Amino acid sequence: MKQIILNEWKRFLRVRLLTYLTVLFVLVLTLITWLGILQSNAQLEQQLAAREHVRKQWETLEAMNPHGAAHYGSYAFKPVSSLNGIDEGVNHITGNVLRLEGHVQNEIVYSETSQSLSVSKFGKLKPSLLLQYVIPLLLIFLAFGLVSSEKETGRLKLLVFQGAPLSKLILAKALSIWFYSLLLLTTTVLVQTALNNGDTDLLQRTFLLLLAYAAYYYVVTLFAVYLSARLRSNTAALSMLLAVWILWTIFLPKIWGHTADKFYPLPSRQEFKTAMQDDRSKGIDGHNPADKREEELKQEVLAMYKVDSLEQLPINFDGIVMQADEEYGNQVWDRHFGANNMLLQKQKKAYQLSGLFNPFASLQSVSMGFSGTDMLHHLDFLRQAENYRRNLIKRLNNEHAYGGSKTGDWNWKVDNVFFRSIKDFEYKSPSITSMSGHYFIDLLCLIAWVLLATFVVTFTANKIRLT
Amino acid sequence: MKDFISILQYEFRHFARSSFKTVSLVLFVAAAVYGLQNGYDLFRKQQVEIAGIQAENDEKTNEVANQLEKGEISPEGAPWINLTTPFWAIWKAPTTAVKPPSPLMPYAIGQAEQFGYYKSVTTWSSTFDSDLAEEIANPERLTTGTLDFSFAVLYLLPILAIILLFNIGGLEKDLRFDQLVQVNNRSRKKWLLARFAFYFLLLIGVLLLLMLPYAAITGALKDEFSAFMELVSYTVFYVLIWFVIFYFVNLSKRGSASQALKMVAVWLLLCIVLPGSIHQVASLKYPTSYMTDYIDANRDETYKLWDLPTDSIRSRLLVLYPELSKTKQGKDALTNEEIINDSSSGLVNELMKNTARTIESRNERKNRFIRSTYVFNPVGFFQNKLNAVARSDYYAYSQFRADIQSMIDRKVHTLLFDSWNEETVTKERYLQYVKHFKNDTK
């Protein structure tokens, strides 16, 4: 087998066009990995500048009523992950700016796609674009004639009669191309690792990316060489392989993504907004209007402080009411956004299951996931931003309630020292260890495909006709 | 001509006998119908959503109109509201800007899923408010993209063309009877051209057959005939470009496999690599904006305006709207502080308009760059052209923002002039308000 692989490599090296093509691919991959990092860094700089700008405004706030400050609010700017340079995932589709304020949970807005005309349906020329679409096609081009041309010239018979089982021959030829794909893959990973300041999590993610792509290329090359042996001619093998490539990478992801959306339909924004507003005003169970809740809270607080009226309270009841309303609103938000997130995760799972018949879906999912740019990482950002918003508003409401003012005193102000004491929002990207469970299905599907490809070649190849 | 017809007949037989080609065509038709249906579903969904919003607004309008008719100037539990004042009547006039979907949407969903198509408009609104967000959707699905008709035409049709054409002239070479063809036909170029013409006509015929029923269902044939014809023209021209490229590939006489490889390489270059490169360069040249200018205007600058003393608000408004000097409040030396302070949205609107202009011009710079690449990026050109005809491109939504701004302007203008004139709002005036604020976006 080693000899066959070496022979194939020698043959590859003899083809001058392939040598040029390899050099070109290595250069292009190096260049676009570098450009990807450059673009991510430029984006990160913009994000940091925006964050500092808004923080400065917060820190230089003049004395203000805490509730006024809750309306003034803050902003969370979505950062790009370090591996955004490899696979941008959903980042260009989702918004980047989230306003954090009292009473209301805003939607994240200002996505990159909403800021210009449409450019590319397959995303930017990042390593993921080449690694997912172009390189598998190159592997197909390299593999489609590997056995069929030997068959056409009658050399295949000779090789088998000399004692090389067809399964081993196919495996060896496929491995020779797979090693070639690993060369291209390693180039990307090395450039990415060299140019990025690598912490352990980043290295783990990069390593997992390498494994996932290597597994996918293994499946592609093995099936390509197998079909090259199985089908009668070069043309038939090429046609079939191209058909499979189109089906896997173009057709199925779109159709299955849409189907998952139909299986678990999300509400329209209007329906969602109306349901939230209804719950907020009527009460979650529909018979607990806001005013009634306020009265109950008032009686509770008066009893706690053993006084008869709000004027006698040593604290500001307005702050307590606002915080209670905020907490009630949080419950409403948790319920509705929780339901949406559940639907989104079901859609994600349904899509992941398509990995059973489309390994490309698994690759795409783990590529985004390991790069920290998939929907799950996006939802994690939204969750952390919402938690920050809740803490921020709670601190402001508590200051309003217990900071020294009395009920109804809306002109009472806190100074800048208080505002500065509130920490800025800092997004902590989840570690891959904490997220890995989400990609279990994808990994399992990729492993299953690797085993299936090996099984098919090992156990069925010897039955293929040699002419 | 006779030769030409006989080649077409021969080609039809060749096509009909090739199960690979016929199945590919059937699959393409299935994908295109699926895409058309997706577009049509979105078209219907948006129509239904808009109708629901309008019905809700009508209900709210009737409620306020009835209150005014009965003389109930303050709704129950809200004594501070006085519906007979322009400020509150305008506040209670439900106004939603909507962008109805074009009847041509089934052909190109374009960027429709990345923009909001309705927005509640008040005197405090702006064109970049967060309630103009897109519909709730799975971002991974949006990243993968929807298989709409334009996708089928722009990306899948060239693949279908490859399948149909890769062995035209190549098969003869593979089977080594290309010399025989040469002997039988005086010009190989014409022979190839005639065979290509068959597939070109076949694809155009199929496309028209697919397009017409949906145009009839959505009313595009009646209401948007010229736009529909424009769409058809772009489609025909696009298919023609691919056929011309593939014709030159096949002229090289290298055999089916070599022709297929070259065709796929061209497809890869024009459909994936080139648009992807332009996208990447555009992002490097014009990084995504975090809209700090908008944030500043919407927050710090607006807060500063709110803190202005009444006199300053009044004098600034008189500069912006000189006609206000002819109103009661404009003429009076003693002004009603409440009316003037309630008019500060006039100043905020101007501030937000200026900021929106900056944002739009920043986006326009990026768009100019994208357009400048059309010379060597035909797929990008046709993609945005189809989207433009179906009113689902960036500019359609930019126009929608302009319409929203015009609605805000109308609201602010009415608020300023009617409240400064101390008008009393009756039921009739209120209904006039509602009618006047409606948008007429198509």
Interface residues (C-beta under 8 A of the other chain):
Chain A: I32 L35 G36 L38 Q39 A42 Q43 Q46 Q47 A49 A50 H53 V54 Q57 Y72 G73 Y75 F77 G89 V90 H92 I93 T94 G95 N96 V97 R99 N106 E107 I108 V109 Y110 S111 E112 T113 S114 Q115 S116 L117 S118 V119 S120 K121 F122 G123 K124 L125 K126 L129 Y133 V134 L137 F141 F144 G145 N234 T235 L238 S239 L242 A243 I246 I250 F251 P253 K254 I255 G257 H258 A260 D261 L266 P267 S268 R269 Q270 F272 N340 L344 Q347 K348 Y351 Q364 S365 M368 D374 M375 H378
Chain B: F20 S24 A31 Y34 N38 K45 E49 G52 I53 G110 Q111 Q114 F115 G116 Y118 F128 S130 D131 L132 A133 E134 E135 I136 A137 N138 P139 E140 R141 L142 T143 T144 G145 T146 L147 F151 L154 Y155 L156 I159 I162 I163 N167 D174 S256 A257 A260 L261 V264 L268 C271 I272 V273 P275 G276 S277 I278 H279 Q280 A282 S283 L284 Y286 P287 T288 S289 Y290 M291 T292 I295 D296 R299 D300 Y303 N363 K366 N367 I370 R371 G380 Q383 N384 N387 D393 Y394 Y395 Y397
